[in-house]
Amino acid sequence: MPGADADRILDKALELAEATGWEPLRLHQVARALGTGLDGIGRHYREKEDLVEAWFDRADRAMLAAASGPELQAMTRTERLEQLIMAWLQALAPHQRVTREMILNKCEPGHLHIQIPAVMRISRTVQWIREAAGCDASYLRRALEEVALTSIYLATFGTWLWDDSPGFEQTRRRLRGLLAGTERISPFRCGQTPSDAAAQRPPPGDQRSS
């Protein structure tokens, strides 16, 4: 029987889930569609929930790849966060409905065994967003920043799951509003860029001598 690598297994599972839905999908169906045995699946994924983790890991990698572009470094801190979070969501966009079903499945009562790891997954993604955006706050300010960014990330993700607007414009507007609101209360201490400095510089004619 031919082998199947982790990416092929995930792609086939997502393809099948588009037709059957996520909950009814079974690993033996994925194995059969790939022409391999369950042992071929088990070499990469211990259980079906591991496919969900791999799907979100793929979004993490896409977001980090977006962070490597030089244009991101010229943006303000809120622009960077917006671009990174939207890059994460765009990576999931080809299977938005299946992604929604994955999340709804996690939320079902009695699924504590997948809900607790989901909390750790959220924290990990938020930490990668902070790193990619160059956030460098420490101690109490870091904790407050993480709470604020986690809230923004979850609210934006929740909007995106049901967003059918062109280009997810509704999600982007929600994200921009949330970021703007947080900036007014407690600005993120992300690595300052020329755009940040220009935004903070007083306008000509407003200089005050000491």
C-alpha positions in Angstrom: 0.0 0.0 0.0 1.4 3.4 -0.8 2.4 5.6 2.1 0.9 9.0 2.8 2.6 12.0 4.3 1.0 14.2 7.0 0.1 17.0 4.6 -1.6 14.6 2.1 -3.6 13.0 5.0 -4.8 16.4 6.2 -5.7 17.6 2.8 -7.7 14.5 2.0 -9.5 14.7 5.4 -10.5 18.3 4.7 -11.6 17.4 1.2 -13.8 14.5 2.5 -15.2 16.7 5.3 -16.4 19.2 2.7 -18.7 16.5 1.4 -19.6 14.7 4.6 -19.1 17.3 7.4 -16.4 17.1 10.0 -18.3 15.2 12.7 -19.2 12.2 10.5 -15.7 11.9 9.1 -13.8 8.8 10.2 -10.1 8.1 9.9 -10.7 4.8 8.1 -12.5 6.8 5.4 -9.4 9.0 4.9 -7.2 5.9 4.8 -9.4 4.2 2.2 -9.5 7.4 0.0 -5.7 7.5 0.1 -5.3 3.8 -0.6 -3.4 3.2 2.6 -4.2 1.4 5.9 -4.9 3.0 9.3 -1.3 2.3 10.2 -0.4 4.8 7.5 -2.6 7.4 9.2 -1.4 6.5 12.7 2.2 7.2 11.8 1.3 10.8 11.6 -1.9 11.3 13.6 -2.8 9.5 16.8 -6.4 10.5 16.6 -8.8 12.5 14.6 -8.4 15.6 16.8 -4.7 15.7 15.8 -5.9 16.7 12.3 -7.6 19.8 13.8 -4.3 20.7 15.5 -2.4 20.2 12.2 -4.9 22.4 10.4 -4.4 25.3 12.9 -0.6 24.6 12.9 -0.7 25.3 9.2 -2.4 28.6 9.8 0.3 29.5 12.4 2.9 28.8 9.8 1.2 30.9 7.2 0.9 33.8 9.7 4.6 33.5 10.5 5.5 33.4 6.8 3.5 36.7 6.4 5.6 38.2 9.2 8.8 37.8 7.2 7.9 40.4 4.6 9.8 43.7 4.9 6.6 45.6 4.3 5.2 44.4 7.6 8.1 46.0 9.5 7.2 49.5 8.1 3.6 49.3 9.4 2.3 50.6 12.7 1.8 48.2 15.5 -2.0 48.0 15.0 -1.5 47.5 11.2 1.0 44.7 11.9 -1.5 42.9 14.2 -4.3 43.3 11.7 -2.2 41.9 8.9 -1.0 38.9 11.0 -4.4 37.9 12.3 -6.0 38.2 8.9 -3.1 36.1 7.4 -3.9 33.4 9.9 -7.6 33.5 9.0 -6.9 33.5 5.2 -4.9 30.3 5.6 -8.1 28.7 6.9 -10.4 30.3 4.3 -10.4 27.4 1.8 -12.3 25.3 4.4 -14.2 27.9 6.4 -17.3 25.7 6.9 -15.2 22.7 8.0 -13.2 24.9 10.4 -16.5 26.1 11.9 -17.6 22.6 12.4 -14.3 21.7 14.1 -14.8 24.5 16.6 -18.5 23.6 17.2 -17.4 20.0 17.8 -15.0 21.2 20.5 -17.7 23.2 22.2 -20.1 20.2 22.7 -20.7 19.2 26.3 -18.5 16.4 27.5 -15.6 17.2 25.3 -13.3 18.3 28.1 -10.5 16.1 26.7 -10.3 18.4 23.6 -11.5 21.6 25.2 -8.6 21.8 27.7 -5.9 21.4 24.9 -7.8 24.0 22.9 -7.1 26.6 25.5 -3.4 25.8 25.2 -3.7 26.0 21.4 -5.2 29.5 21.7 -2.4 30.6 24.0 0.2 29.3 21.6 -1.2 31.1 18.6 -1.5 34.4 20.5 2.2 34.1 21.6 3.2 33.6 18.0 1.2 36.6 16.9 2.9 38.7 19.6 6.3 37.4 18.5 5.6 38.1 14.8 4.3 41.6 15.6 7.4 42.3 17.7 5.6 42.8 21.0 8.1 43.1 23.8 6.3 44.1 26.9 7.3 42.4 30.2 5.8 41.4 33.5 2.4 42.9 34.3 2.2 44.9 31.0 2.9 41.7 29.1 0.1 39.9 31.0 -2.4 42.7 30.2 -1.3 42.7 26.6 -1.8 39.0 26.3 -5.3 39.2 27.8 -6.2 42.0 25.4 -4.8 40.3 22.3 -6.4 37.0 23.2 -9.8 38.7 23.5 -9.3 40.4 20.1 -8.1 37.2 18.5 -11.1 35.2 19.8 -13.7 37.9 18.9 -12.2 38.2 15.4 -12.1 34.4 14.9 -15.7 34.1 16.1 -16.8 36.8 13.6 -14.8 35.1 10.8 -16.4 31.7 11.3 -19.8 33.0 10.2 -18.6 35.8 7.8 -19.7 35.5 4.2 -18.9 39.0 3.2 -16.5 39.5 0.2 -12.9 39.2 1.3 -14.1 38.8 4.9 -14.5 42.6 5.0 -16.9 42.3 8.0 -14.2 40.4 10.0 -11.5 43.0 9.0 -13.8 45.9 10.1 -14.4 44.1 13.5 -10.7 43.5 14.0 -9.8 47.1 13.2 -12.4 48.4 15.6 -11.1 46.1 18.4 -7.5 47.1 17.8 -8.3 50.8 17.8 -10.2 50.4 21.0 -7.3 48.6 22.7 -4.8 51.2 21.5 -6.8 54.0 23.2 -6.8 52.1 26.5 -3.3 50.5 26.7 -1.1 50.6 23.6 0.7 47.4 22.7 4.4 47.7 23.3 5.4 46.1 20.0 8.8 47.0 18.4 8.4 50.7 17.2 8.6 51.3 13.5 9.1 54.6 11.6 5.4 54.7 11.1 4.9 54.5 14.9 7.3 57.3 15.5 5.7 59.5 12.9 2.3 58.9 14.4 3.6 60.0 17.8 5.5 63.1 16.6 3.6 66.3 17.2 2.5 68.2 14.1 4.5 71.2 12.8 3.8 74.3 14.8 2.8 72.3 17.9 6.3 72.1 19.3 6.7 73.5 22.8 9.9 74.8 24.1 11.0 73.8 27.6 
